Amino acid sequence: KGGLSFILYLDVSESSMIYTPSYPTSGSQGVRVVIHEKGTLPDPENDGFDIELGHSINAALSVNERRLMKPPWGECTDHNANLFGGFTYTKKHCQLSCLQKFFYRTCGCIKSSLPINEETAYKEYCLKLNIKEWAKLTTNQYNKTTIMSDMENFRCQNREFLSSDVEAQDGCQCLEKCSYQTYDMTLSQSEWPMKGIEIEFYCRTIMAMDNYLNSSIYKKFHAIFIEYCHYLKDRDLLQKIHRDALRENFIRLNVYFKDLETKITNQVEDFSISSMISEIGGSLGFFVGMSIITIAEIILLCWNITRLLGKKFVISPTEQKSGSDVKHAWTNTS
């Protein structure tokens, strides 16, 4: 309630599986989900989470917003114009675009999983194969130069992807956007549809979908389940292999906001102009608060202290003469 819930049919086929060791998500079954800010480019290679076949995932979201300071106080960019493809600017998008440029300048082709811009929009993909020439491999009538070029592009992409450093590329200065949102996710999962309800799930949910009769689901499962939907066969007779096949082709995802509050983090100056004025005002207030009477009392106190010290260390002429008479009398007696 109040969120997004949808069911995905994967149409899993073992005959069409491709495994690429260098690709981080290759060789896994299921769905990769990336939840990102509206209008931004998703990056499934580095972000997101996986949903296993035959499972339901609940994703509870909390929104965090960061507001960075603009120059000269901070280092961010207020890039409001849409990038090539209609995406809004993000630091990650900028870095991936730099990586795409690096691929093109190094390999002469572009990587399909990276974003494109005006410079790389109409260039050839590294994994684009000349199917006609590859189909001739069994007849030995293929163009060797074309085959070697395709292989070199493939090797170059894998080699540079593993060793490239985006930040080290010339002219790649990617700053954070001055205001952007991120999402904290709390995930939970369960097996779905649970064992024993496969027939009810298919008959009540799948068959009620729009365009069911023209879907690939109809072609794959309708002949198996239709008789059980109308109780023409004992439901206990449905083979385990069919139950498992149904479960392994569906995934459910529920996404909702954990709360309606947005946590905002603002970047502020260490010492602003207003703080400086406040410090100066406080110092002036201390001195201005001293009255004339207080200043006069301080001067009088200093004067009295000076006089007292002068009397203590200066010998008067009378005391000096008395001391001389005593010394002279002592001499005559001797």
Residue pairs with C-beta under 8 A, 6 or more apart in sequence:
1 256
2 256
2 257
3 254
3 255
3 256
3 257
4 253
4 254
4 255
4 256
5 252
5 253
5 254
5 255
6 252
6 253
7 205
7 250
7 251
7 252
8 31
8 250
8 251
8 252
8 253
9 215
9 216
9 217
9 249
9 250
10 30
10 31
10 53
10 249
10 250
10 251
11 216
11 217
11 220
11 249
12 29
12 53
12 248
12 249
18 26
19 26
19 27
20 26
20 27
21 27
22 158
22 161
22 162
23 45
24 45
24 46
25 32
25 44
25 45
25 50
28 50
29 52
29 53
30 50
30 51
30 52
30 53
30 251
31 50
31 51
31 251
31 253
32 44
32 48
32 49
32 50
33 48
33 49
33 50
33 51
33 57
33 59
33 253
34 42
34 43
34 44
34 47
34 48
35 48
35 59
35 61
35 183
35 185
35 255
36 42
36 47
36 183
37 88
37 90
37 180
37 181
37 182
37 183
39 82
39 86
39 87
39 88
40 87
40 88
40 90
40 93
41 85
41 87
41 90
41 92
41 93
41 96
41 115
42 48
43 92
43 96
44 113
45 113
46 92
49 57
49 185
49 187
51 57
51 189
51 251
51 253
52 189
52 251
53 247
53 248
53 249
53 250
53 251
54 191
54 192
54 193
54 247
54 248
54 250
54 251
55 189
55 190
55 191
55 192
55 251
55 252
56 189
56 190
56 191
56 192
56 251
56 252
56 253
56 254
57 187
57 188
57 189
57 251
57 252
57 253
57 254
58 187
58 188
58 189
58 254
58 256
59 185
59 186
59 187
59 253
59 254
59 255
59 256
60 185
60 186
60 187
60 256
60 257
60 258
61 183
61 184
61 185
61 255
61 256
61 257
61 258
62 183
62 184
62 185
62 186
62 257
62 258
62 259
62 263
63 181
63 182
63 183
63 257
63 261
63 262
63 263
64 181
64 182
64 183
64 184
64 262
64 263
64 265
65 179
65 180
65 181
65 262
65 263
65 264
65 265
66 179
66 180
66 181
66 182
66 264
66 265
66 267
67 178
67 179
67 264
67 265
67 266
67 267
68 74
68 75
68 76
68 176
68 177
68 178
68 179
68 267
69 76
69 178
69 267
69 268
69 269
70 76
70 78
70 178
73 269
74 178
74 267
75 175
75 176
76 175
76 176
76 177
76 178
77 89
77 175
77 176
77 177
77 178
78 177
78 178
79 88
79 89
79 177
80 88
80 89
81 89
82 88
83 89
83 93
83 97
83 115
83 117
84 115
84 116
84 117
84 118
84 121
85 115
85 116
87 93
87 115
89 177
90 177
90 180
91 174
91 175
91 176
91 177
93 115
94 172
94 174
94 175
95 166
95 167
95 172
95 174
96 114
96 115
96 166
97 114
97 115
97 116
97 117
98 166
98 169
98 171
98 172
98 174
99 111
99 114
99 164
99 166
99 169
100 110
100 111
100 114
100 115
100 116
100 117
100 120
101 117
101 119
101 120
101 169
102 160
102 164
102 166
102 169
103 109
103 110
103 111
103 114
103 126
103 157
103 160
103 161
103 164
104 110
104 119
104 120
104 123
106 156
106 160
107 126
107 153
107 156
107 157
107 160
108 124
108 153
108 156
109 123
109 124
109 125
109 126
109 128
109 153
109 156
109 157
110 116
110 120
110 123
110 124
110 125
110 126
111 125
111 126
111 157
111 161
112 125
112 126
112 127
116 123
126 153
126 154
126 156
126 157
127 153
127 154
127 157
128 150
129 150
130 143
130 146
130 147
130 150
133 142
133 143
133 146
133 147
133 150
134 142
134 147
134 150
136 142
136 143
137 147
166 172
166 174
181 262
186 258
192 247
192 250
192 251
192 252
193 201
193 246
193 247
193 250
195 243
195 247
198 238
198 242
198 243
198 246
198 247
199 225
199 228
199 229
199 235
199 238
201 246
202 221
202 225
202 229
202 246
203 225
203 228
203 229
206 212
206 217
206 221
207 229
209 215
209 217
212 218
220 249
221 242
221 245
221 246
224 238
224 242
225 238
225 242
225 246
227 233
228 235
228 238
269 275
